[in-house]
Amino acid sequence: MTVRTRFAPSPTGYLHIGGVRTALFNWLFSRRHGGQFLLRVDDTDQQRNVEAALAPILHGFRWLGLDWDEGPEAGGPYGPYYQSQRGELYQAAVNQLLAQGAAYRDYATAAELQSEREAAQAAGRQFTYSRRWMAETPREAERFEAQGRQGVVRLKMPRDGELALDDLIRGEVRFAWASEQDHVIQRADGSCLYHLASVVDDEAMKITHVIRAEEHLPNTPRQVFIAQSLGYAVPAYAHLPYVAEPGSKTKLSKRKLDKYLKNRDFTALVDRGGRIAARLGLETTADTFNPVIVDFYEQIGFLPDALLNYLLLLGWSFDGEREEFSRPEMVQHFSLERVNRAPASFDPQKLLAFQDRAMQRLPLAEKAARCLALLQRAGLAGEPPGEEAQRLLADVLAAAGDRVKLAGDILDYEEFFVDDQSFPYDAAAVAKRISGPAAARDLLRRYAAELAGIEPFTAAALETHLKEFVERRGVKLGDIVHALRVAVTGKAVGFGLFDALAILGRSRCERRIGRALAL
């Protein structure tokens, strides 16, 4: 048997972290077994602009490197891969279910159904539709329609016995048929619902394993009933634990960002991303810039493999200890047997730790390439950049070391990539370190006058000279180093001062000190 898995996103315009984790597990399982991974678009909601809403989702998959064998842009032998284009298949299935008595046309109004629910509640019993307005023959349907009623198609679910299902993660799961309602599979307007469409497509596309979030577990009995009634082979089911909120068992949601910002680690991630976004001129509303959405991580410079490595461990473990996996190792070791049943809590701090370690492992040239892309987006580097700009970036990254944890963190050092006359000064730092203490201004003037004689203009030579400089004048190193840092970088903090001076070079340091004194 060739393993075939699928992920079927709705075209919503964003790719949810939980959805990516589900897609990742499907992708890993198919790759582990030499099978195929499909993308299928659940676009039965005709009110959406599918092309525009789907584009960010496909882009997110490409950025993550989760390639699909069949689906949008890839094509395949079982297309079309848009549910909105498969209506004839769904109608044929509805007709077959009606013909064999596994479904029926129903003409009950919403008020009549509600009345039956309320009566069941008042009697303290489970609501089970009476099928009073069921039409089993064309004549009965005509009679109801003559009354102005509109009919839907419902499944005629069993009322006795149970379904025993062997879930590949949860083991044996049992469902009492009496607990199942007669679910609607076709609306009055002729459109078919997800439950029917999904089963028909899984069969048509030869899906062997349905690996999905546990929230779909209650849907399984009706889908198995549809498949069996149509004579389909029932695929293997595996229901994954959902991705939970930080420190909680509640499902992670895009719409609860305000709640999550009460979590210190979540706030730190959002604030860090916000600083980068501000330098890039990005809109940062909860709908467009949200850590529950994958686009957030691409925008601020996460490494795709770091994000995937972290998501792998949300509900899966290898041996309870090892956490770092290359992509080939993820494929090699993944199995559904190692998936946990309990929800996995999203931990922003742990995610950042994965990103930090992955970033520090990158060769300098690759780290520079990723940071350069962010500098270009911020307008701080040309396209293509010249040799001098690339050398400057490499020098800054070498000096910053592990301070650059995200590619977007390079924007914290924008002072090295802007004109000496236009980079911003921290007004509070200028007031405290230069404008306030008169001695600092005099020391800066005297130091600037000596820059021309420092050879070579390296970090080591600059450090030696400055120590000799303060010793000759009988002052402390602290009397000038803070003022000097603010003068040349505009900030009170940063990586090593002498590294900064050497990277800027003699002329730029002279101009910047002169500008600071002129403030």
ABEGO torsion letter per residue (X at the ends): XBBBBBBBBBBAGBBBAAAAAAAAAAAAAAAAAGBBBBBBBBAABAABBAAAAAAAAAAAAAAAGBBBABEBGAEEAAOBABAAAAAAAAAAAAAAAAAAGABBBBABBAAAAAAAAAAAAAAGBBBBBAGAABBABAAAAAAAAAAGBBBBBBBBBBABEBBBBBBAAAEBBBBBAAABBBBBABBAAGBBBAAAAAAAAAAAAGBABBBBBAAAAAAAAAAAAAAAAAGBBBBBBBBBBBBBBBGBABBBBAAAAAAAAABAAAAAAAAAAAAAAAAAGBBABAAABBAABAAAAAAAGBBAAAAAAAAAABGBBAAGABABBBAAAAAAABBAAABBABBBBBBAAAAAAAAAAAAAABBAAAAAAAAAAAAAAAGABBOBBBAAAAAAAAAAAAAAEAABABAAAAAAAAAAABBAAABBBBAAAAAAAAAABAAAAAAAAAAAAAAAABOBBBAAAAAAAAAAAAAAAGBBAAAAAAAAAAAAAGBABEBBAAAAAAAAEAAAAAAAAAAAAAX
